Amino acid sequence: MSVSKPKQKKINKQRISNNFGFTLIETLVYIALSAMITVTIVLFLLMILGGRQRATAISEVDSLGNQMMYQLEYSIKNSDGINSPLPGASEDSLSLIFDDPEQNPTYYYIDNSALVVSEAALDSVSLTSSRVVVSDVSFTNLTLSNSPTIIKIQFTITYKNPDNRKELDYSRTFYNSVLVNNY
């Protein structure tokens, strides 16, 4: 049995006209896939931004801590002696003796959660930024009788996190012992 030509043309036209457009299910699948891809991209970008902010907090704390420790070490090594703390004692401030009248005495102490240095009668200078808090500062004089003067330094720096965001929550404790080079 063969189909006549006019009928065959009619069937082909119907098939062609039904192939234009999408069904409702196809449209919903495309929308769902597009939404999933968009959500994934947005979450990835948020994760990158959070990681960048965390890296900034870590960098700020670490660089300030290292810079403060370097300045303290340099001052102690180059001082001519220690006013306080006394041997065997521990304090939250440090007083150094220098022969140079412009530096004598030099004080390191905490003021409004910042480590501050004051040389002679000059104005005090903060060694930290407003983005961190310095706490648990301790200067311990480990000097024994008839031995070189050794000062143990310890302090904690915490990144300020007023919104309690997890990625900005970072704190680090720095410590070192320094020998005064006046012997």
C-alpha positions as CSV (number, residue, x, y, z in Angstrom):
1,M,0.0,0.0,0.0
2,S,1.3,3.3,-0.9
3,V,0.3,6.6,0.4
4,S,-0.8,9.2,-2.1
5,K,1.4,12.2,-2.6
6,P,-1.0,14.9,-1.4
7,K,-1.4,13.1,2.0
8,Q,2.3,12.7,2.5
9,K,2.9,16.4,2.0
10,K,0.2,17.1,4.6
11,I,1.8,14.8,7.2
12,N,5.2,16.4,6.6
13,K,3.8,19.9,7.0
14,Q,2.3,18.9,10.4
15,R,5.6,17.4,11.6
16,I,7.4,20.6,10.6
17,S,4.9,22.9,12.3
18,N,5.0,20.9,15.6
19,N,8.9,21.2,15.9
20,F,8.9,25.0,16.5
21,G,9.1,26.1,20.2
22,F,9.7,24.3,23.5
23,T,7.3,22.3,25.7
24,L,6.5,23.5,29.2
25,I,8.7,20.8,30.7
26,E,11.7,21.7,28.5
27,T,11.3,25.4,29.6
28,L,11.1,24.5,33.3
29,V,14.3,22.3,33.0
30,Y,16.2,25.2,31.3
31,I,15.0,27.7,33.9
32,A,16.1,25.3,36.8
33,L,19.5,24.7,35.2
34,S,20.0,28.4,34.7
35,A,19.1,29.1,38.3
36,M,21.4,26.4,39.6
37,I,24.3,27.7,37.6
38,T,23.6,31.3,38.7
39,V,23.4,30.3,42.4
40,T,26.7,28.4,42.1
41,I,28.5,31.3,40.5
42,V,27.1,33.7,43.2
43,L,28.2,31.4,46.1
44,F,31.6,31.0,44.5
45,L,32.0,34.8,44.3
46,L,30.9,35.2,47.9
47,M,33.4,32.6,49.0
48,I,36.2,34.4,47.1
49,L,35.3,37.7,48.8
50,G,35.2,36.1,52.2
51,G,38.6,34.5,51.6
52,R,40.0,37.8,50.6
53,Q,38.7,39.6,53.7
54,R,40.1,36.8,55.9
55,A,43.5,37.1,54.2
56,T,43.4,40.9,54.8
57,A,42.7,40.3,58.5
58,I,45.5,37.8,58.8
59,S,47.9,40.0,56.9
60,E,47.1,43.1,59.0
61,V,47.6,41.2,62.3
62,D,50.7,39.4,61.2
63,S,52.5,42.4,59.7
64,L,51.7,44.7,62.6
65,G,52.8,42.1,65.1
66,N,56.1,41.5,63.3
67,Q,56.7,45.2,62.9
68,M,56.0,45.9,66.6
69,M,58.2,43.0,67.7
70,Y,61.0,44.3,65.5
71,Q,60.8,47.8,66.9
72,L,60.7,46.4,70.5
73,E,63.7,44.1,69.8
74,Y,65.6,47.0,68.2
75,S,65.0,49.4,71.1
76,I,65.8,46.8,73.8
77,K,69.0,45.7,72.1
78,N,70.2,49.3,71.6
79,S,69.2,50.6,75.0
80,D,71.7,51.2,77.8
81,G,69.6,49.6,80.4
82,I,66.1,48.9,81.8
83,N,64.2,51.0,84.3
84,S,61.3,48.7,84.6
85,P,60.4,45.9,85.0
86,L,62.8,45.1,87.7
87,P,64.7,41.7,87.5
88,G,62.3,38.9,88.2
89,A,59.2,41.1,87.7
90,S,56.6,41.3,84.9
91,E,54.7,44.4,83.9
92,D,52.4,45.6,81.1
93,S,54.8,48.5,80.3
94,L,58.5,48.8,79.6
95,S,60.9,51.7,80.4
96,L,64.3,51.8,78.7
97,I,67.4,53.9,79.5
98,F,69.3,55.6,76.7
99,D,72.4,57.9,76.8
100,D,70.8,60.1,74.1
101,P,68.7,62.7,76.0
102,E,66.2,62.7,73.1
103,Q,65.4,59.1,73.7
104,N,65.8,58.9,77.5
105,P,63.6,57.5,78.9
106,T,61.7,55.5,76.3
107,Y,58.4,54.0,77.4
108,Y,56.3,51.3,75.8
109,Y,52.8,50.9,77.2
110,I,49.1,50.1,76.3
111,D,46.7,53.0,75.7
112,N,43.2,52.4,74.4
113,S,44.1,48.9,73.2
114,A,47.1,50.1,71.2
115,L,50.8,49.7,71.9
116,V,52.3,53.2,72.3
117,V,55.9,54.4,72.4
118,S,57.0,57.6,74.1
119,E,60.6,58.9,73.9
120,A,61.8,61.5,76.4
121,A,59.4,64.5,76.4
122,L,58.1,63.9,72.9
123,D,54.5,63.0,72.0
124,S,53.4,59.4,72.2
125,V,53.1,57.5,69.0
126,S,50.8,54.5,68.4
127,L,52.6,51.4,66.9
128,T,49.3,49.9,65.8
129,S,46.4,50.7,63.5
130,S,42.8,51.3,64.4
131,R,41.8,48.0,62.9
132,V,43.4,45.9,65.6
133,V,43.4,45.5,69.4
134,V,46.5,44.8,71.4
135,S,46.0,42.9,74.6
136,D,47.8,40.6,77.1
137,V,51.0,42.7,76.9
138,S,53.7,41.5,79.2
139,F,57.3,42.5,79.6
140,T,59.2,40.2,81.9
141,N,62.7,40.9,83.1
142,L,64.5,37.5,83.2
143,T,67.8,38.9,84.4
144,L,69.6,36.9,87.1
145,S,72.2,38.4,89.3
146,N,75.5,39.0,87.6
147,S,74.1,38.1,84.2
148,P,73.1,40.0,81.0
149,T,69.8,41.7,81.0
150,I,67.1,39.7,79.2
151,I,63.6,40.9,78.5
152,K,60.8,38.6,77.5
153,I,58.1,40.2,75.3
154,Q,54.6,38.9,74.9
155,F,51.5,40.4,73.4
156,T,48.3,39.4,71.5
157,I,46.9,41.2,68.5
158,T,43.2,40.7,67.5
159,Y,41.6,42.0,64.3
160,K,38.6,44.2,65.2
161,N,35.4,42.4,64.2
162,P,32.4,44.6,65.3
163,D,30.0,42.6,63.1
164,N,31.2,39.2,64.5
165,R,31.9,37.9,60.9
166,K,33.6,34.5,61.0
167,E,36.0,35.4,58.2
168,L,37.4,38.4,60.1
169,D,37.8,36.5,63.4
170,Y,41.6,36.3,63.8
171,S,44.0,36.7,66.7
172,R,47.7,35.8,67.2
173,T,50.1,35.9,70.2
174,F,53.6,37.1,69.6
175,Y,56.5,36.4,72.0
176,N,60.3,36.7,72.1
177,S,63.2,37.2,74.5
178,V,65.7,40.0,73.8
179,L,69.2,40.5,75.3
180,V,70.2,44.1,76.1
181,N,73.6,44.8,74.2
182,N,75.2,47.0,76.9
183,Y,77.7,44.4,78.0
